[in-house]
Structures are given as structure tokens and as C-alpha cells.
Amino acid sequence: HRHVQQACSDFLKQRPAGDAVASFWRAYGAMREGAINEAIRDLEAVRRDPEMAYAATVALLHAHRLSRIVDAEAVASLEREAAIGEAKAGEKGALAAAQFLWHAGRLEEARDAADRAAERFPRVPGAAVLQCWVLLDAEGPAAVGEDAWEASGAGRKDLDVLLGRARHHEAREQYSKALEHLNQAVVIHPWFLPALGEKAKLLVAMGDWDQATEAAGRLLAQDPANVEALRVMALYALSQEAKPGAARKRVQDLSEALERREPRNATVAAAAAASLARVAGGDEG
């Protein structure tokens, strides 16, 4: 969440006139960290952009519901505005609203929003791809047909399609097929470093430590504080190298990266700690 905010803030520094989409996702990151008032301020500004007004209204409604003291009048007003605004929203706003609901964990609402967006904008491949992603997270891989990704019209080389198909196969424990799609994502979209992190994580699940550490090393060469790559390296040091000193250094590097990159993301910290705890030994040093 902090990484999302930083990336959006860096982008906005290059845009003196501002950018509604970047401001919208920066507000999402702030919201996920509990900075509700900061998120509301950003979203109120985004609402002035005609293309993103509906998405900002949906996100504001969510933010107000998360507030310590819920303003019932504001919530009711935003509910009315969202109901009216959806019919007027263009594809950018409709998709951003559905994506927000998906990332915020409101899967039923996200599925309904994605379905309505796909119905309104049948020629927009992103809407059909989003439908697949939301359905995958909401109901699991059995609910998404293998041909659904192809039918989206986005094309086999589309990044979201490649990542979605990889996640689909991984959920079915079809690791070789998942790796095939991640390899394509890494080659076709080298700028998207998270794909390399997903590849390293998948290789760990497959027990291929040589390739896992190679992928993690490539990722660290481009992003020295990458949390996923450092977690893989720490796991390797703890479970394969049997070198307590080196393992402690890897875990320390991971801890520092978490503090720097995701200081208020309990989910990421807990996941990293749980995976390390499963393999940590009892070295007294």
C-alpha cells in the first residue's frame, strides 16, 4: 500500500497539472493504511474530474464507511450520487470503480460492478478481463472457464491476461502451466517487476530453489528493497543453506525492507513472518 502511494506520488511530481487516475490510486493506498482523512481529501479532488467522478464517489463511500465516526448524512448522499453517477460514467470511471471494489475486498460489489461495466462496454477487453479476475478471487478457479481469458478479447500477450491465467493455474496447483504464463509476462513486459516476484514465489512452491533464487536475484538487481525477492532469499538461507549467520542477515534485510516499503501493511508482514516461521530453526546465536 505504501509502495502504491509512493509510485503514484512520484508520477504526480512529473505532472504539474495533476492526474486524476494517479491521485485516485494514491488515495486507495492511503485508505488501506488507515489514513482515511488523507484519502478523502484526495478523492474529493478527483471527483472534479468528469471521467473519474463516479469512481471517486464509490471510493469516497467506502472511505466514509471506514471512518471512526461515520457521517450517516454523507454516506446517504454519496449512495445517491453513486446510484445516479454509474449510468453517466464512461469506461474509465466504471472500470476504476470496479477495480477499486475488487482491491478493497468487496468482491460481491466488485463482481456486480464488473458485470455491469462489461455489459455497457462490450468492446472494451479490460472489462471482460476484470470479470475473470474478480470471479477467480470470489469463487475460485472452477468458476472461471479456461477459455474465458481468451474470450476477453484482450489478446494472449496482454499482461492482465497472462497474470490471470498464471494465477488460475496456480490455484489449481498446475504449477508448470502457471510458470509458462509468468515466463511470458516477464519476457513481454520486462518493466513489470511484480511478475518476476510471482515467478520466484512460484518456483519456491515447486521446490526449484536454483531458479527461484536466480529470479529473486534478478529482481533485487533492479529493486534492492523488493520485499518478495528478499523473502525468497531469506527462506532459502533458512531452509537450504544451513548458515545461521547468513540467514539472520537475510531476515534483517527483509525486516528493514518491510519497514521502509510497507510499514503499515499487516497482511504482508504477517505473510512474510508465517512463511519464515515454518522453516526457522532454533539456533541460539
Secondary structure, 3 states (H helix, E strand, C coil): CHHHHHHHHHHHHCCCCCCHHHHHHHHHHHHHCCCHHHHHHHHHHHCCCCCCHHHHHHHHHHHHHHCCCCCHHHHHHHHHHHHHHHHHCCHHHHHHHHHHHHHCCCHHHHHHHHHHHHHHCCCCHHHHHHHHHHHHHHHCHHHCCCCHHHHCCCCCCCHHHHHHHHHHHHHCCCHHHHHHHHHHHHHHCCCCHHHHHHHHHHHHHHCCHHHHHHHHHHHHHHCCCCHHHHHHHHHHHHHHHCCHHHHHHHHHHHHHHHHHHCCCCHHHHHHHHHHHHCCCCCCCC
